[in-house]
């Protein structure tokens, strides 16, 4: 009996994406300096096994050529703009944005007053005497007026110690909301569209998605476009670990772990497929050695990490 069923477009698209991911991995591995001697022969076997493989490899090469064009500007501008994250970039997201040449061109904080580079921290004393410490790859703008001390955290993380001024509220815009200091010291982290507020002294008021809440010292809350999550107690040592070149994760989804690690290294980390992105990770990493952090993840999480000369890192499910 002849099978007259129409092909499943969902399955066909899934196979195409998988073939493209394989092609991109081949392209990355062929460029590694320590590639296996027989790698080229194995690649040719794969390429010639199916015309669609060759087509997928051509697409991968076109994408990589875009990265090559963007790389010099990317490295020069690493103190400047980066593309806003929604977790970890997927390859489809890069393509939808028009390729790697746009990777640095639309990053938040391009014209920020204060910025840090990868693995750099910076302490700033503002005009009102308030103190700010910026974490790696962060950007902050300041707009003080006679009636308000306004700031915007475009990306990254910052610790604020606010100078008292009863006549001018100290308000930080970050992500989908804002935080108003009520005479305080607090930490703000903006990663993957999610903002986490940790209060060390006194209190803050959070406003997001038409909701407000007051957060006291010793409490932490996160917010995004969906609103404000219930506050919870937190360990100040964990929240401030980045100030000692450490980041601590306690049951944090892998996609968010990779998004944070990316702030401490040059080049994007691409999660190839979302099926492992929600795996919880508990670990302490040294921000000065993200290669070791990725090796640790590879040993303990069912993923495979493929790095390309310190620029693009691909993370696959095993």
C-alpha positions in Angstrom: 0.0 0.0 0.0 1.3 3.4 -0.9 1.8 5.9 1.9 0.1 9.1 0.8 0.4 11.0 4.0 1.6 14.6 3.8 5.0 15.2 5.5 4.8 16.6 9.0 6.1 20.2 8.7 6.9 20.4 12.4 9.1 17.3 12.1 10.7 18.6 8.9 11.6 21.9 10.6 13.0 20.1 13.6 15.2 18.0 11.3 16.4 21.1 9.4 17.3 22.8 12.6 19.2 19.8 13.9 21.1 19.5 10.5 22.0 23.2 10.8 23.3 22.8 14.3 25.4 19.8 13.2 26.8 21.9 10.3 27.7 24.8 12.7 29.4 22.4 15.0 31.4 21.0 12.1 32.4 24.5 11.1 33.5 25.3 14.7 35.5 22.1 15.2 37.3 22.5 11.8 38.6 25.8 13.0 40.1 24.6 16.2 43.8 24.5 16.4 43.9 21.1 18.2 41.4 19.4 15.8 41.8 15.7 15.4 43.9 14.7 12.3 41.1 12.7 10.8 38.5 15.4 11.4 38.5 16.7 7.8 37.9 13.2 6.4 35.0 12.6 8.8 33.5 16.0 7.9 33.7 15.2 4.2 31.9 11.9 4.8 29.2 13.7 6.6 28.9 16.5 4.0 28.7 14.1 1.0 26.2 11.8 2.7 23.3 14.1 2.0 22.9 17.2 -0.3 21.0 18.9 2.6 24.2 18.6 4.7 26.1 20.6 2.2 23.3 23.2 2.1 23.3 23.4 5.9 27.0 23.8 6.0 26.8 26.7 3.5 24.3 28.4 5.8 26.6 27.8 8.8 29.6 29.3 6.9 27.5 32.4 6.0 26.6 32.8 9.6 30.2 32.4 10.7 31.4 34.9 8.1 29.1 37.4 9.8 30.8 36.7 13.1 34.2 37.2 11.5 33.1 40.6 10.2 31.7 41.5 13.6 34.6 40.2 15.7 37.0 43.2 15.6 34.2 45.6 16.3 32.8 43.3 18.9 36.1 43.3 20.8 36.6 47.0 20.5 33.1 47.7 21.6 32.8 45.2 24.4 32.7 48.1 26.8 29.7 49.4 24.9 26.5 47.9 23.5 25.3 44.3 23.7 22.2 42.6 22.6 19.6 42.3 25.3 19.2 38.7 26.5 16.1 36.7 27.0 18.0 34.0 28.8 20.7 32.5 26.5 20.7 33.5 22.8 19.4 30.8 20.5 20.8 30.5 17.0 17.4 31.3 15.6 17.4 34.5 17.5 20.7 35.6 16.0 19.5 34.8 12.5 16.2 36.7 13.1 18.2 39.8 14.1 20.0 39.7 10.8 23.2 37.9 11.8 26.2 38.5 14.0 27.0 41.9 12.5 24.1 43.1 14.6 25.3 41.3 17.7 26.9 44.4 19.2 25.0 47.1 17.3 21.9 47.1 19.4 23.1 46.4 22.9 21.6 48.2 25.9 23.7 50.9 27.5 25.4 52.0 24.4 25.5 55.6 25.7 25.6 54.9 29.4 27.5 57.2 31.7 29.4 54.3 33.4 30.3 50.9 31.9 32.5 48.0 32.7 34.2 45.5 30.4 34.3 41.7 30.8 35.7 40.7 34.2 36.0 44.3 35.2 34.6 45.9 38.3 34.3 49.7 38.8 33.5 51.8 41.9 31.9 55.3 41.3 31.0 58.1 43.7 28.1 60.0 42.4 27.5 63.8 42.6 25.3 63.4 45.7 27.9 61.3 47.6 26.2 57.9 46.9 28.5 55.0 46.0 28.0 52.5 43.3 30.0 49.4 42.4 29.4 48.0 39.0 29.9 44.3 38.3 31.4 42.8 35.1 29.9 43.9 31.8 27.4 46.4 33.4 26.1 49.8 32.3 24.6 52.6 34.3 23.2 56.0 33.4 22.6 58.9 35.8 20.1 61.7 35.5 20.1 63.9 38.6 17.6 66.8 38.8 16.6 69.2 41.5 13.7 67.0 42.5 14.9 63.4 41.8 18.1 61.3 41.6 17.3 59.1 38.6 19.4 56.2 37.4 19.1 53.4 34.8 20.8 50.1 35.1 20.9 49.0 31.4 22.5 45.6 32.0 24.5 43.7 34.5 24.7 44.2 38.2 25.4 47.0 40.7 25.7 47.6 44.4 24.3 50.9 45.7 25.1 52.7 49.0 22.7 55.7 48.9 23.5 59.0 50.5 20.6 60.5 52.4 18.6 63.3 50.7 15.0 63.6 51.9 14.1 66.1 49.1 15.3 64.0 46.2 14.2 60.3 45.9 16.9 57.9 44.7 15.2 55.8 41.9 16.8 53.2 39.7 15.1 52.0 36.5 16.1 48.4 35.8 14.4 46.0 33.4 10.6 46.0 33.6 10.4 48.1 36.7 12.0 50.6 39.1 13.5 50.5 42.6 13.2 53.4 45.0 15.7 53.6 47.9 14.3 54.3 51.3 17.7 55.2 52.8 19.6 52.0 52.1 22.2 49.8 50.6 21.0 47.3 48.0 22.1 45.1 45.1 20.5 45.0 41.7 21.1 42.3 39.1 19.6 42.5 35.6 20.1 39.2 33.6 17.9 37.7 30.9 15.2 40.3 31.3 14.8 39.4 35.0 15.7 41.8 37.8 16.7 40.7 41.3 16.7 43.1 44.2 18.6 42.2 47.4 18.4 44.7 50.3 21.4 44.8 52.7 20.3 47.8 54.8 17.0 49.6 55.5 14.4 49.1 52.7 13.4 49.7 49.1 10.2 50.1 47.2 9.8 48.0 44.0 7.3 49.0 41.3 6.7 46.6 38.3 3.7 45.6 36.2 1.4 48.0 38.1 2.3 46.5 41.4 4.4 47.8 44.3 6.0 46.2 47.3 8.3 47.3 50.1 11.4 45.1 50.6 13.1 45.2 54.0 16.8 44.4 54.8 17.6 40.7 54.6 14.9 40.1 51.9 15.2 39.6 48.2 12.7 39.7 45.3 12.7 39.4 41.5 10.5 41.0 39.0 9.9 41.1 35.2 7.1 41.8 32.8 4.8 39.4 34.7 5.1 41.2 38.0 6.9 40.9 41.3 7.7 37.4 42.7 7.1 36.8 46.4 10.0 38.1 48.6 12.3 35.6 50.2 15.1 35.6 52.7 18.6 35.5 51.2 22.3 35.1 52.1 24.1 38.4 51.8 27.3 36.5 51.2 25.8 34.8 48.2 24.3 38.0 46.8 27.5 39.9 47.1 29.9 37.1 46.0 30.5 38.8 42.7 32.4 41.5 44.6 34.9 38.8 45.5 35.1 37.3 42.0 32.7 34.6 42.7 29.2 33.8 41.5 27.0 31.4 43.4 24.0 29.5 42.0 21.5 27.6 44.0 19.0 25.6 41.8 19.3 28.2 39.1 18.1 27.1 35.5 21.1 26.3 33.2 19.9 29.0 30.7 20.3 31.7 33.4 23.7 30.3 34.6 25.0 30.5 31.0 23.6 34.0 30.6 25.5 35.2 33.7 28.7 33.4 32.8 28.6 35.1 29.4 29.0 38.5 31.2 32.5 37.3 32.3 33.9 36.1 28.9 34.3 37.4 25.4 31.9 36.1 22.8 28.4 34.6 23.0 27.4 31.4 24.6 24.7 29.7 22.4 22.4 27.2 24.0 21.6 24.8 21.1 18.1 23.7 21.9 16.0 24.6 24.9 15.3 21.1 26.3 18.2 21.4 28.8 17.8 25.1 29.6 15.7 24.5 32.7 18.0 22.0 34.4 18.8 23.4 37.9 22.4 24.1 38.7 24.0 24.5 42.1 27.6 25.6 42.0 30.2 28.3 42.9 32.3 29.6 40.0 35.4 31.8 39.9 34.5 34.6 37.5 38.1 34.9 36.4 38.0 31.4 34.9 34.8 30.8 32.9 36.5 28.1 30.9 36.8 26.0 34.0 33.2 26.9 34.9 32.0 25.5 31.6 34.1 22.4 32.0 32.5 21.8 35.4 29.0 22.2 33.9 29.9 19.8 31.2 31.0 17.2 33.8 27.9 17.5 35.9 25.1 18.4 33.5 24.0 16.3 30.5 25.5 18.9 28.0 28.4 19.0 25.6 30.4 22.3 25.3 32.1 23.2 22.0 34.3 26.3 22.1 35.6 28.1 19.0 38.9 29.9 19.7 37.6 31.8 22.6 34.8 33.5 20.7 31.6 31.5 20.2 30.7 28.7 22.7 28.0 26.2 21.7 26.2 24.2 24.4 24.4 21.0 23.3 22.2 18.5 25.1 24.0 15.1 25.4 
